[in-house]
Amino acid sequence: MKKMIKVLLTSAMIGAVSLTTFFSFANQPVVSAAQGGWSLAGHSWPASTRTNITYSRDGSADAVWNNAVNNWNYKTNLIKFTNGGTSGKVSLSTVYNSSIDSDGRATTYFDASKNAYGGFSWLNTYHTSKYTAAKTESVATHELGHILGLADLSSGYASLMNGYTSARYDTFGIYTPQKDDVDGITFIYK
Ligand SMILES: [Zn+2]
């Protein structure tokens, strides 16, 4: 049975705001090493902001988020994350929650036209405190892929958007956007 990892909350639940939320999971067995599977979350950043997606951080994992931001900024010029100080559109932080089986989460806010205008992402340090720096970076960079408009892939994909860290990083060693991930971004923003 395929595990559902996308949670879409409708506007009826939260007033006028629409959003997509993705959780990435710490553990999932790998079936195979598939490629070329990029998938869309549904939203995208409009032309006016896609090369100036501002972010703010809370100081809890700034170095990790810096690397994650740079991983994307160095791979494509179709989008760009920029430091917005305290007024960034996307808040990047950490939580500590032992009851959540996910090591990261990303939520994007978008309007009726699916134009993104904000969001937030966190790393769950209950899990990531046991990770190496590169493995934690794998989670953070993955979450930013959701903010940009990519959806999760199943555990067999050798892509950054593989939704399972045990597969994405432990098996495939991925912590930066791969060709498949950049292909997805190019499809959305070119
Ligand atoms: Zn994910």
Backbone and ligand atoms as CSV (ligand in chain L), in Angstrom:
chain,resi,resn,atom,element,x,y,z
A,1,MET,N,N,0.850,-1.199,0.000
A,1,MET,CA,C,0.000,0.000,0.000
A,1,MET,C,C,0.880,1.241,0.000
A,2,LYS,N,N,0.568,2.144,-0.856
A,2,LYS,CA,C,1.353,3.372,-0.929
A,2,LYS,C,C,1.019,4.282,0.239
A,3,LYS,N,N,2.048,4.754,0.868
A,3,LYS,CA,C,1.857,5.629,2.032
A,3,LYS,C,C,1.588,7.056,1.562
A,4,MET,N,N,0.526,7.622,2.064
A,4,MET,CA,C,0.205,8.996,1.672
A,4,MET,C,C,1.111,9.977,2.418
A,5,ILE,N,N,1.812,10.798,1.670
A,5,ILE,CA,C,2.720,11.735,2.329
A,5,ILE,C,C,2.401,13.172,1.955
A,6,LYS,N,N,1.298,13.362,1.260
A,6,LYS,CA,C,0.898,14.728,0.926
A,6,LYS,C,C,-0.392,15.043,1.669
A,7,VAL,N,N,-0.399,16.143,2.343
A,7,VAL,CA,C,-1.591,16.571,3.063
A,7,VAL,C,C,-2.034,17.894,2.481
A,8,LEU,N,N,-3.188,17.897,1.869
A,8,LEU,CA,C,-3.704,19.133,1.285
A,8,LEU,C,C,-4.869,19.613,2.122
A,9,LEU,N,N,-4.705,20.751,2.741
A,9,LEU,CA,C,-5.770,21.330,3.540
A,9,LEU,C,C,-6.552,22.290,2.665
A,10,THR,N,N,-7.837,22.146,2.635
A,10,THR,CA,C,-8.651,22.978,1.760
A,10,THR,C,C,-8.895,24.347,2.386
A,11,SER,N,N,-9.336,25.266,1.543
A,11,SER,CA,C,-9.580,26.622,2.025
A,11,SER,C,C,-10.693,26.642,3.070
A,12,ALA,N,N,-11.598,25.677,2.996
A,12,ALA,CA,C,-12.693,25.644,3.966
A,12,ALA,C,C,-12.181,25.422,5.383
A,13,MET,N,N,-11.039,24.743,5.483
A,13,MET,CA,C,-10.510,24.420,6.800
A,13,MET,C,C,-9.808,25.605,7.446
A,14,ILE,N,N,-9.260,26.468,6.627
A,14,ILE,CA,C,-8.422,27.522,7.192
A,14,ILE,C,C,-8.743,28.890,6.603
A,15,GLY,N,N,-10.000,29.107,6.285
A,15,GLY,CA,C,-10.392,30.409,5.783
A,15,GLY,C,C,-9.942,30.628,4.360
A,16,ALA,N,N,-9.359,31.775,4.054
A,16,ALA,CA,C,-9.044,32.169,2.679
A,16,ALA,C,C,-7.714,31.612,2.203
A,17,VAL,N,N,-6.974,30.999,3.102
A,17,VAL,CA,C,-5.619,30.574,2.758
A,17,VAL,C,C,-5.615,29.142,2.241
A,18,SER,N,N,-4.925,28.935,1.121
A,18,SER,CA,C,-4.694,27.589,0.635
A,18,SER,C,C,-3.235,27.240,0.860
A,19,LEU,N,N,-2.979,25.971,1.069
A,19,LEU,CA,C,-1.602,25.578,1.305
A,19,LEU,C,C,-1.390,24.105,0.985
A,20,THR,N,N,-0.148,23.774,0.718
A,20,THR,CA,C,0.242,22.370,0.638
A,20,THR,C,C,1.282,22.113,1.711
A,21,THR,N,N,1.183,20.962,2.323
A,21,THR,CA,C,2.146,20.566,3.354
A,21,THR,C,C,2.721,19.198,3.015
A,22,PHE,N,N,4.019,19.105,3.092
A,22,PHE,CA,C,4.691,17.823,2.880
A,22,PHE,C,C,5.540,17.487,4.097
A,23,PHE,N,N,5.507,16.235,4.466
A,23,PHE,CA,C,6.402,15.722,5.495
A,23,PHE,C,C,7.397,14.783,4.831
A,24,SER,N,N,8.648,14.863,5.210
A,24,SER,CA,C,9.575,13.822,4.764
A,24,SER,C,C,9.838,12.898,5.940
A,25,PHE,N,N,10.076,11.643,5.626
A,25,PHE,CA,C,10.171,10.628,6.665
A,25,PHE,C,C,11.588,10.097,6.817
A,26,ALA,N,N,11.875,9.721,8.051
A,26,ALA,CA,C,13.225,9.270,8.358
A,26,ALA,C,C,13.521,7.907,7.743
A,27,ASN,N,N,12.549,7.001,7.771
A,27,ASN,CA,C,12.838,5.614,7.393
A,27,ASN,C,C,11.824,5.052,6.408
A,28,GLN,N,N,12.339,4.372,5.397
A,28,GLN,CA,C,11.496,3.668,4.421
A,28,GLN,C,C,12.404,2.786,3.576
A,29,PRO,N,N,12.065,1.518,3.396
A,29,PRO,CA,C,12.930,0.651,2.592
A,29,PRO,C,C,12.988,1.080,1.127
A,30,VAL,N,N,14.124,0.863,0.528
A,30,VAL,CA,C,14.317,1.210,-0.876
A,30,VAL,C,C,13.942,0.025,-1.756
A,31,VAL,N,N,13.160,0.285,-2.781
A,31,VAL,CA,C,12.730,-0.774,-3.687
A,31,VAL,C,C,13.675,-0.885,-4.867
A,32,SER,N,N,14.002,0.242,-5.478
A,32,SER,CA,C,14.871,0.240,-6.654
A,32,SER,C,C,15.448,1.639,-6.816
A,33,ALA,N,N,16.332,1.809,-7.773
A,33,ALA,CA,C,16.951,3.114,-8.007
A,33,ALA,C,C,16.379,3.736,-9.271
A,34,ALA,N,N,15.171,4.245,-9.169
A,34,ALA,CA,C,14.507,4.855,-10.319
A,34,ALA,C,C,14.978,6.288,-10.511
A,35,GLN,N,N,14.821,6.799,-11.728
A,35,GLN,CA,C,15.214,8.170,-12.021
A,35,GLN,C,C,14.145,8.840,-12.885
A,36,GLY,N,N,14.212,10.156,-12.958
A,36,GLY,CA,C,13.318,10.884,-13.853
A,36,GLY,C,C,11.876,10.927,-13.406
A,37,GLY,N,N,11.639,11.093,-12.125
A,37,GLY,CA,C,10.273,11.021,-11.636
A,37,GLY,C,C,9.685,12.292,-11.083
A,38,TRP,N,N,10.313,13.453,-11.356
A,38,TRP,CA,C,9.852,14.682,-10.704
A,38,TRP,C,C,8.335,14.827,-10.788
A,39,SER,N,N,7.765,15.417,-9.723
A,39,SER,CA,C,6.322,15.519,-9.575
A,39,SER,C,C,5.984,16.898,-9.018
A,40,LEU,N,N,4.817,17.407,-9.388
A,40,LEU,CA,C,4.472,18.784,-9.030
A,40,LEU,C,C,3.589,18.861,-7.791
A,41,ALA,N,N,3.888,19.827,-6.925
A,41,ALA,CA,C,3.045,20.089,-5.758
A,41,ALA,C,C,1.783,20.838,-6.178
A,42,GLY,N,N,1.865,21.650,-7.236
A,42,GLY,CA,C,0.701,22.374,-7.734
A,42,GLY,C,C,0.862,23.886,-7.744
A,43,HIS,N,N,1.646,24.390,-6.799
A,43,HIS,CA,C,1.843,25.835,-6.733
A,43,HIS,C,C,3.152,26.221,-7.420
A,44,SER,N,N,3.304,27.528,-7.679
A,44,SER,CA,C,4.589,28.049,-8.168
A,44,SER,C,C,4.716,29.502,-7.726
A,45,TRP,N,N,5.950,29.973,-7.664
A,45,TRP,CA,C,6.173,31.373,-7.311
A,45,TRP,C,C,6.004,32.222,-8.562
A,46,PRO,N,N,5.279,33.341,-8.475
A,46,PRO,CA,C,5.026,34.167,-9.662
A,46,PRO,C,C,6.307,34.837,-10.162
A,47,ALA,N,N,6.238,35.316,-11.406
A,47,ALA,CA,C,7.416,35.912,-12.043
A,47,ALA,C,C,7.996,37.062,-11.222
A,48,SER,N,N,7.152,37.773,-10.508
A,48,SER,CA,C,7.603,38.950,-9.759
A,48,SER,C,C,8.461,38.595,-8.542
A,49,THR,N,N,8.361,37.360,-8.067
A,49,THR,CA,C,9.108,36.998,-6.848
A,49,THR,C,C,9.982,35.756,-6.993
A,50,ARG,N,N,9.881,35.038,-8.101
A,50,ARG,CA,C,10.569,33.737,-8.176
A,50,ARG,C,C,12.088,33.845,-8.107
A,51,THR,N,N,12.651,34.989,-8.471
A,51,THR,CA,C,14.098,35.155,-8.318
A,51,THR,C,C,14.429,36.028,-7.102
A,52,ASN,N,N,13.447,36.169,-6.233
A,52,ASN,CA,C,13.660,36.887,-4.970
A,52,ASN,C,C,12.721,36.317,-3.911
A,53,ILE,N,N,12.859,35.009,-3.688
A,53,ILE,CA,C,12.053,34.331,-2.663
A,53,ILE,C,C,12.761,34.551,-1.335
A,54,THR,N,N,12.242,35.507,-0.576
A,54,THR,CA,C,12.940,35.891,0.652
A,54,THR,C,C,12.658,34.892,1.778
A,55,TYR,N,N,13.665,34.686,2.623
A,55,TYR,CA,C,13.523,33.785,3.752
A,55,TYR,C,C,14.035,34.461,5.015
A,56,SER,N,N,13.537,33.972,6.130
A,56,SER,CA,C,14.051,34.382,7.437
A,56,SER,C,C,14.369,33.122,8.228
A,57,ARG,N,N,15.267,33.221,9.184
A,57,ARG,CA,C,15.651,32.071,10.009
A,57,ARG,C,C,15.555,32.469,11.472
A,58,ASP,N,N,15.489,31.455,12.326
A,58,ASP,CA,C,15.320,31.759,13.749
A,58,ASP,C,C,16.595,31.535,14.560
A,59,GLY,N,N,17.697,31.235,13.856
A,59,GLY,CA,C,18.965,31.060,14.552
A,59,GLY,C,C,19.250,29.632,14.987
A,60,SER,N,N,18.262,28.749,14.850
A,60,SER,CA,C,18.431,27.392,15.373
A,60,SER,C,C,19.202,26.468,14.430
A,61,ALA,N,N,19.211,26.782,13.151
A,61,ALA,CA,C,19.932,25.933,12.195
A,61,ALA,C,C,20.352,26.762,10.982
A,62,ASP,N,N,20.840,27.952,11.258
A,62,ASP,CA,C,21.110,28.888,10.165
A,62,ASP,C,C,22.123,28.350,9.162
A,63,ALA,N,N,23.161,27.670,9.649
A,63,ALA,CA,C,24.200,27.177,8.733
A,63,ALA,C,C,23.635,26.119,7.788
A,64,VAL,N,N,22.783,25.266,8.323
A,64,VAL,CA,C,22.162,24.231,7.490
A,64,VAL,C,C,21.270,24.871,6.428
A,65,TRP,N,N,20.451,25.818,6.863
A,65,TRP,CA,C,19.555,26.470,5.897
A,65,TRP,C,C,20.339,27.267,4.869
A,66,ASN,N,N,21.451,27.886,5.289
A,66,ASN,CA,C,22.304,28.598,4.321
A,66,ASN,C,C,22.763,27.660,3.225
A,67,ASN,N,N,23.223,26.483,3.623
A,67,ASN,CA,C,23.690,25.517,2.630
A,67,ASN,C,C,22.557,25.057,1.728
A,68,ALA,N,N,21.393,24.837,2.315
A,68,ALA,CA,C,20.247,24.380,1.530
A,68,ALA,C,C,19.847,25.422,0.488
A,69,VAL,N,N,19.813,26.677,0.920
A,69,VAL,CA,C,19.494,27.782,0.010
A,69,VAL,C,C,20.514,27.839,-1.134
A,70,ASN,N,N,21.791,27.740,-0.761
A,70,ASN,CA,C,22.840,27.822,-1.784
A,70,ASN,C,C,22.794,26.624,-2.728
A,71,ASN,N,N,22.440,25.464,-2.204
A,71,ASN,CA,C,22.338,24.287,-3.067
A,71,ASN,C,C,21.389,24.534,-4.234
A,72,TRP,N,N,20.280,25.197,-3.931
A,72,TRP,CA,C,19.312,25.514,-4.998
A,72,TRP,C,C,19.779,26.683,-5.853
A,73,ASN,N,N,20.283,27.718,-5.203
A,73,ASN,CA,C,20.671,28.921,-5.958
A,73,ASN,C,C,21.804,28.633,-6.942
A,74,TYR,N,N,22.684,27.695,-6.610
A,74,TYR,CA,C,23.814,27.385,-7.482
A,74,TYR,C,C,23.427,26.448,-8.619
A,75,LYS,N,N,22.267,25.786,-8.488
A,75,LYS,CA,C,21.887,24.790,-9.497
A,75,LYS,C,C,21.057,25.344,-10.640
A,76,THR,N,N,20.362,26.443,-10.389
A,76,THR,CA,C,19.495,26.999,-11.422
A,76,THR,C,C,19.342,28.498,-11.192
A,77,ASN,N,N,19.227,29.253,-12.286
A,77,ASN,CA,C,18.969,30.687,-12.138
A,77,ASN,C,C,17.504,31.021,-12.416
A,78,LEU,N,N,16.662,30.007,-12.509
A,78,LEU,CA,C,15.237,30.255,-12.754
A,78,LEU,C,C,14.532,30.704,-11.477
A,79,ILE,N,N,15.107,30.342,-10.335
A,79,ILE,CA,C,14.584,30.766,-9.037
A,79,ILE,C,C,15.769,31.236,-8.196
A,80,LYS,N,N,15.475,31.997,-7.151
A,80,LYS,CA,C,16.547,32.366,-6.232
A,80,LYS,C,C,15.974,32.672,-4.855
A,81,PHE,N,N,16.580,32.065,-3.854
A,81,PHE,CA,C,16.262,32.401,-2.465
A,81,PHE,C,C,17.189,33.527,-2.027
A,82,THR,N,N,16.630,34.527,-1.344
A,82,THR,CA,C,17.446,35.620,-0.826
A,82,THR,C,C,17.105,35.860,0.642
A,83,ASN,N,N,18.098,36.295,1.380
A,83,ASN,CA,C,17.928,36.542,2.810
A,83,ASN,C,C,17.076,37.788,3.024
A,84,GLY,N,N,15.906,37.605,3.595
A,84,GLY,CA,C,14.993,38.717,3.832
A,84,GLY,C,C,15.056,39.245,5.252
A,85,GLY,N,N,16.084,38.831,5.994
A,85,GLY,CA,C,16.186,39.288,7.369
A,85,GLY,C,C,14.998,38.822,8.190
A,86,THR,N,N,14.391,39.727,8.911
A,86,THR,CA,C,13.268,39.343,9.767
A,86,THR,C,C,11.933,39.343,9.026
A,87,SER,N,N,11.938,39.774,7.753
A,87,SER,CA,C,10.667,39.892,7.035
A,87,SER,C,C,10.590,38.960,5.824
A,88,GLY,N,N,11.317,37.846,5.881
A,88,GLY,CA,C,11.279,36.909,4.772
A,88,GLY,C,C,9.911,36.276,4.580
A,89,LYS,N,N,9.602,35.934,3.351
A,89,LYS,CA,C,8.318,35.294,3.050
A,89,LYS,C,C,8.270,33.852,3.553
A,90,VAL,N,N,9.420,33.207,3.609
A,90,VAL,CA,C,9.490,31.797,4.022
A,90,VAL,C,C,10.299,31.705,5.318
A,91,SER,N,N,9.690,31.181,6.364
A,91,SER,CA,C,10.363,31.054,7.658
A,91,SER,C,C,11.020,29.679,7.759
A,92,LEU,N,N,12.300,29.684,8.126
A,92,LEU,CA,C,13.079,28.445,8.218
A,92,LEU,C,C,13.522,28.251,9.658
A,93,SER,N,N,13.201,27.093,10.236
A,93,SER,CA,C,13.440,26.918,11.667
A,93,SER,C,C,13.627,25.443,12.016
A,94,THR,N,N,13.561,25.142,13.290
A,94,THR,CA,C,13.587,23.756,13.764
A,94,THR,C,C,12.479,23.554,14.793
A,95,VAL,N,N,12.095,22.298,14.967
A,95,VAL,CA,C,11.236,21.901,16.079
A,95,VAL,C,C,11.887,20.685,16.724
A,96,TYR,N,N,11.438,20.326,17.909
A,96,TYR,CA,C,11.860,19.071,18.540
A,96,TYR,C,C,10.598,18.338,18.927
A,97,ASN,N,N,10.302,17.237,18.208
A,97,ASN,CA,C,9.064,16.523,18.491
A,97,ASN,C,C,9.272,15.022,18.272
A,98,SER,N,N,9.350,14.283,19.364
A,98,SER,CA,C,9.635,12.848,19.296
A,98,SER,C,C,8.443,12.039,18.785
A,99,SER,N,N,7.267,12.622,18.767
A,99,SER,CA,C,6.079,11.880,18.335
A,99,SER,C,C,5.811,12.013,16.838
A,100,ILE,N,N,6.617,12.811,16.136
A,100,ILE,CA,C,6.452,12.969,14.687
A,100,ILE,C,C,7.525,12.153,13.987
A,101,ASP,N,N,7.092,11.249,13.109
A,101,ASP,CA,C,8.021,10.354,12.420
A,101,ASP,C,C,8.685,11.032,11.223
A,102,SER,N,N,8.555,12.332,11.117
A,102,SER,CA,C,9.182,13.029,9.998
A,102,SER,C,C,10.320,13.898,10.504
A,103,ASP,N,N,11.363,13.968,9.683
A,103,ASP,CA,C,12.533,14.765,10.056
A,103,ASP,C,C,12.491,16.165,9.465
A,104,GLY,N,N,11.471,16.424,8.638
A,104,GLY,CA,C,11.325,17.758,8.073
A,104,GLY,C,C,9.919,17.978,7.570
A,105,ARG,N,N,9.558,19.227,7.466
A,105,ARG,CA,C,8.236,19.578,6.965
A,105,ARG,C,C,8.328,20.874,6.184
A,106,ALA,N,N,7.531,20.993,5.130
A,106,ALA,CA,C,7.437,22.243,4.374
A,106,ALA,C,C,5.975,22.536,4.068
A,107,THR,N,N,5.578,23.754,4.307
A,107,THR,CA,C,4.230,24.211,3.986
A,107,THR,C,C,4.337,25.481,3.144
A,108,THR,N,N,3.599,25.514,2.048
A,108,THR,CA,C,3.606,26.689,1.171
A,108,THR,C,C,2.203,27.272,1.102
A,109,TYR,N,N,2.099,28.574,1.220
A,109,TYR,CA,C,0.826,29.273,1.075
A,109,TYR,C,C,0.706,29.763,-0.362
A,110,PHE,N,N,-0.503,29.613,-0.937
A,110,PHE,CA,C,-0.694,30.105,-2.308
A,110,PHE,C,C,-2.115,30.625,-2.472
A,111,ASP,N,N,-2.292,31.468,-3.502
A,111,ASP,CA,C,-3.607,32.060,-3.736
A,111,ASP,C,C,-4.442,31.185,-4.678
A,112,ALA,N,N,-5.596,31.701,-5.099
A,112,ALA,CA,C,-6.518,30.910,-5.920
A,112,ALA,C,C,-5.922,30.538,-7.267
A,113,SER,N,N,-4.939,31.298,-7.715
A,113,SER,CA,C,-4.259,30.999,-8.983
A,113,SER,C,C,-3.036,30.112,-8.784
A,114,LYS,N,N,-2.886,29.594,-7.570
A,114,LYS,CA,C,-1.747,28.728,-7.223
A,114,LYS,C,C,-0.416,29.481,-7.200
A,115,ASN,N,N,-0.500,30.797,-7.095
A,115,ASN,CA,C,0.715,31.591,-6.957
A,115,ASN,C,C,1.147,31.601,-5.491
A,116,ALA,N,N,2.350,31.115,-5.243
A,116,ALA,CA,C,2.858,31.068,-3.875
A,116,ALA,C,C,3.215,32.469,-3.393
A,117,TYR,N,N,3.009,32.697,-2.097
A,117,TYR,CA,C,3.375,33.999,-1.514
A,117,TYR,C,C,4.020,33.857,-0.136
A,118,GLY,N,N,4.176,32.644,0.347
A,118,GLY,CA,C,4.815,32.480,1.647
A,118,GLY,C,C,4.860,31.025,2.054
A,119,GLY,N,N,5.348,30.800,3.257
A,119,GLY,CA,C,5.392,29.439,3.762
A,119,GLY,C,C,6.381,29.297,4.892
A,120,PHE,N,N,6.551,28.060,5.313
A,120,PHE,CA,C,7.535,27.813,6.360
A,120,PHE,C,C,8.058,26.386,6.227
A,121,SER,N,N,9.205,26.162,6.808
A,121,SER,CA,C,9.763,24.819,6.834
A,121,SER,C,C,10.519,24.629,8.137
A,122,TRP,N,N,10.462,23.410,8.649
A,122,TRP,CA,C,11.275,23.119,9.825
A,122,TRP,C,C,11.958,21.774,9.689
A,123,LEU,N,N,13.034,21.661,10.443
A,123,LEU,CA,C,13.717,20.390,10.648
A,123,LEU,C,C,13.314,19.898,12.032
A,124,ASN,N,N,13.045,18.598,12.147
A,124,ASN,CA,C,12.711,18.021,13.445
A,124,ASN,C,C,13.997,17.516,14.083
A,125,THR,N,N,14.515,18.263,15.046
A,125,THR,CA,C,15.818,17.926,15.622
A,125,THR,C,C,15.795,16.652,16.469
A,126,TYR,N,N,14.596,16.148,16.775
A,126,TYR,CA,C,14.540,14.837,17.429
A,126,TYR,C,C,15.240,13.811,16.531
A,127,HIS,N,N,15.042,13.941,15.209
A,127,HIS,CA,C,15.693,13.045,14.248
A,127,HIS,C,C,17.045,13.600,13.793
A,128,THR,N,N,17.066,14.877,13.405
A,128,THR,CA,C,18.270,15.391,12.738
A,128,THR,C,C,19.458,15.553,13.692
A,129,SER,N,N,19.196,15.577,15.001
A,129,SER,CA,C,20.322,15.669,15.935
A,129,SER,C,C,21.174,14.397,15.903
A,130,LYS,N,N,20.610,13.314,15.337
A,130,LYS,CA,C,21.362,12.054,15.200
A,130,LYS,C,C,22.007,11.957,13.826
A,131,TYR,N,N,21.796,12.959,12.970
A,131,TYR,CA,C,22.295,12.926,11.602
A,131,TYR,C,C,23.651,13.624,11.507
A,132,THR,N,N,24.403,13.280,10.444
A,132,THR,CA,C,25.571,14.072,10.092
A,132,THR,C,C,25.108,15.400,9.510
A,133,ALA,N,N,26.048,16.336,9.369
A,133,ALA,CA,C,25.710,17.636,8.785
A,133,ALA,C,C,25.167,17.479,7.373
A,134,ALA,N,N,25.785,16.609,6.594
A,134,ALA,CA,C,25.337,16.435,5.200
A,134,ALA,C,C,23.951,15.803,5.137
A,135,LYS,N,N,23.663,14.898,6.053
A,135,LYS,CA,C,22.336,14.265,6.063
A,135,LYS,C,C,21.267,15.277,6.458
A,136,THR,N,N,21.578,16.122,7.414
A,136,THR,CA,C,20.643,17.183,7.797
A,136,THR,C,C,20.435,18.148,6.635
A,137,GLU,N,N,21.522,18.455,5.947
A,137,GLU,CA,C,21.436,19.327,4.771
A,137,GLU,C,C,20.555,18.697,3.699
A,138,SER,N,N,20.599,17.372,3.594
A,138,SER,CA,C,19.751,16.664,2.631
A,138,SER,C,C,18.276,16.927,2.914
A,139,VAL,N,N,17.916,16.914,4.203
A,139,VAL,CA,C,16.519,17.165,4.582
A,139,VAL,C,C,16.149,18.616,4.268
A,140,ALA,N,N,17.001,19.552,4.668
A,140,ALA,CA,C,16.698,20.979,4.478
A,140,ALA,C,C,16.565,21.327,2.993
A,141,THR,N,N,17.469,20.817,2.177
A,141,THR,CA,C,17.419,21.126,0.745
A,141,THR,C,C,16.179,20.495,0.106
A,142,HIS,N,N,15.844,19.294,0.553
A,142,HIS,CA,C,14.622,18.619,0.104
A,142,HIS,C,C,13.390,19.474,0.422
A,143,GLU,N,N,13.322,19.972,1.653
A,143,GLU,CA,C,12.149,20.765,2.050
A,143,GLU,C,C,12.009,22.019,1.187
A,144,LEU,N,N,13.125,22.636,0.847
A,144,LEU,CA,C,13.048,23.824,-0.010
A,144,LEU,C,C,12.533,23.464,-1.401
A,145,GLY,N,N,12.778,22.236,-1.831
A,145,GLY,CA,C,12.204,21.780,-3.103
A,145,GLY,C,C,10.685,21.821,-3.071
A,146,HIS,N,N,10.095,21.488,-1.910
A,146,HIS,CA,C,8.640,21.601,-1.755
A,146,HIS,C,C,8.207,23.053,-1.822
A,147,ILE,N,N,8.938,23.930,-1.166
A,147,ILE,CA,C,8.589,25.351,-1.194
A,147,ILE,C,C,8.554,25.850,-2.636
A,148,LEU,N,N,9.464,25.334,-3.469
A,148,LEU,CA,C,9.548,25.762,-4.870
A,148,LEU,C,C,8.438,25.178,-5.740
A,149,GLY,N,N,7.805,24.087,-5.288
A,149,GLY,CA,C,6.700,23.530,-6.061
A,149,GLY,C,C,6.836,22.074,-6.453
A,150,LEU,N,N,7.848,21.399,-5.941
A,150,LEU,CA,C,8.010,19.975,-6.233
A,150,LEU,C,C,7.357,19.121,-5.156
A,151,ALA,N,N,6.839,17.981,-5.556
A,151,ALA,CA,C,6.209,17.043,-4.625
A,151,ALA,C,C,7.186,15.919,-4.284
A,152,ASP,N,N,6.789,15.099,-3.316
A,152,ASP,CA,C,7.626,13.972,-2.920
A,152,ASP,C,C,7.621,12.868,-3.962
A,153,LEU,N,N,8.732,12.158,-4.025
A,153,LEU,CA,C,8.832,10.936,-4.819
A,153,LEU,C,C,8.970,9.757,-3.864
A,154,SER,N,N,8.657,8.573,-4.345
A,154,SER,CA,C,8.753,7.382,-3.510
A,154,SER,C,C,10.217,7.000,-3.266
A,155,SER,N,N,10.427,6.017,-2.414
A,155,SER,CA,C,11.753,5.749,-1.877
A,155,SER,C,C,12.751,5.223,-2.900
A,156,GLY,N,N,12.277,4.786,-4.067
A,156,GLY,CA,C,13.186,4.230,-5.055
A,156,GLY,C,C,13.900,5.248,-5.914
A,157,TYR,N,N,13.506,6.514,-5.814
A,157,TYR,CA,C,14.061,7.529,-6.710
A,157,TYR,C,C,15.380,8.113,-6.216
A,158,ALA,N,N,16.379,8.102,-7.082
A,158,ALA,CA,C,17.671,8.706,-6.779
A,158,ALA,C,C,17.603,10.197,-7.101
A,159,SER,N,N,16.721,10.878,-6.381
A,159,SER,CA,C,16.478,12.305,-6.573
A,159,SER,C,C,16.400,12.980,-5.204
A,160,LEU,N,N,16.665,14.280,-5.187
A,160,LEU,CA,C,16.539,15.031,-3.939
A,160,LEU,C,C,15.120,14.963,-3.397
A,161,MET,N,N,14.126,14.880,-4.292
A,161,MET,CA,C,12.741,14.903,-3.841
A,161,MET,C,C,12.216,13.541,-3.398
A,162,ASN,N,N,13.073,12.543,-3.344
A,162,ASN,CA,C,12.747,11.295,-2.649
A,162,ASN,C,C,12.313,11.666,-1.226
A,163,GLY,N,N,11.121,11.220,-0.828
A,163,GLY,CA,C,10.561,11.670,0.443
A,163,GLY,C,C,11.091,10.966,1.681
A,164,TYR,N,N,12.016,10.041,1.493
A,164,TYR,CA,C,12.524,9.257,2.621
A,164,TYR,C,C,14.021,9.459,2.783
A,165,THR,N,N,14.412,10.009,3.909
A,165,THR,CA,C,15.821,10.353,4.114
A,165,THR,C,C,16.708,9.121,4.139
A,166,SER,N,N,16.177,8.007,4.658
A,166,SER,CA,C,16.976,6.775,4.696
A,166,SER,C,C,17.331,6.310,3.291
A,167,ALA,N,N,16.450,6.577,2.336
A,167,ALA,CA,C,16.721,6.224,0.944
A,167,ALA,C,C,17.520,7.335,0.262
A,168,ARG,N,N,17.005,8.569,0.343
A,168,ARG,CA,C,17.620,9.710,-0.338
A,168,ARG,C,C,19.082,9.891,0.051
A,169,TYR,N,N,19.335,9.859,1.349
A,169,TYR,CA,C,20.706,10.118,1.803
A,169,TYR,C,C,21.478,8.834,2.117
A,170,ASP,N,N,20.913,7.965,2.954
A,170,ASP,CA,C,21.670,6.778,3.385
A,170,ASP,C,C,22.003,5.864,2.207
A,171,THR,N,N,21.041,5.681,1.305
A,171,THR,CA,C,21.272,4.787,0.169
A,171,THR,C,C,21.919,5.514,-1.005
A,172,PHE,N,N,21.387,6.679,-1.359
A,172,PHE,CA,C,21.829,7.355,-2.583
A,172,PHE,C,C,22.841,8.479,-2.341
A,173,GLY,N,N,23.013,8.893,-1.090
A,173,GLY,CA,C,24.006,9.922,-0.787
A,173,GLY,C,C,23.673,11.302,-1.317
A,174,ILE,N,N,22.370,11.581,-1.482
A,174,ILE,CA,C,21.961,12.834,-2.131
A,174,ILE,C,C,21.647,13.918,-1.100
A,175,TYR,N,N,22.265,15.075,-1.257
A,175,TYR,CA,C,21.910,16.225,-0.422
A,175,TYR,C,C,21.835,17.523,-1.218
A,176,THR,N,N,21.973,17.416,-2.532
A,176,THR,CA,C,21.814,18.582,-3.422
A,176,THR,C,C,20.830,18.217,-4.534
A,177,PRO,N,N,20.269,19.220,-5.217
A,177,PRO,CA,C,19.355,18.927,-6.333
A,177,PRO,C,C,20.073,18.128,-7.427
A,178,GLN,N,N,19.419,17.077,-7.884
A,178,GLN,CA,C,19.925,16.260,-8.980
A,178,GLN,C,C,19.301,16.720,-10.300
A,179,LYS,N,N,19.748,16.137,-11.393
A,179,LYS,CA,C,19.214,16.538,-12.701
A,179,LYS,C,C,17.692,16.434,-12.726
A,180,ASP,N,N,17.158,15.353,-12.173
A,180,ASP,CA,C,15.712,15.162,-12.160
A,180,ASP,C,C,15.005,16.309,-11.435
A,181,ASP,N,N,15.576,16.739,-10.311
A,181,ASP,CA,C,14.976,17.833,-9.544
A,181,ASP,C,C,15.041,19.148,-10.312
A,182,VAL,N,N,16.185,19.404,-10.933
A,182,VAL,CA,C,16.330,20.634,-11.733
A,182,VAL,C,C,15.418,20.585,-12.952
A,183,ASP,N,N,15.238,19.403,-13.520
A,183,ASP,CA,C,14.301,19.267,-14.642
A,183,ASP,C,C,12.882,19.672,-14.206
A,184,GLY,N,N,12.493,19.292,-13.013
A,184,GLY,CA,C,11.175,19.665,-12.507
A,184,GLY,C,C,11.043,21.170,-12.334
A,185,ILE,N,N,12.072,21.788,-11.770
A,185,ILE,CA,C,12.063,23.245,-11.596
A,185,ILE,C,C,12.037,23.951,-12.947
A,186,THR,N,N,12.777,23.412,-13.895
A,186,THR,CA,C,12.800,24.008,-15.238
A,186,THR,C,C,11.428,23.915,-15.883
A,187,PHE,N,N,10.752,22.798,-15.686
A,187,PHE,CA,C,9.397,22.642,-16.225
A,187,PHE,C,C,8.461,23.692,-15.639
A,188,ILE,N,N,8.585,23.934,-14.357
A,188,ILE,CA,C,7.670,24.879,-13.691
A,188,ILE,C,C,7.965,26.318,-14.092
A,189,TYR,N,N,9.230,26.695,-14.152
A,189,TYR,CA,C,9.582,28.125,-14.197
A,189,TYR,C,C,10.138,28.621,-15.521
A,190,LYS,N,N,10.444,27.731,-16.466
A,190,LYS,CA,C,11.015,28.226,-17.715
A,190,LYS,C,C,9.932,28.758,-18.631
L,1,ZN,ZN,ZN,9.152,15.730,1.174
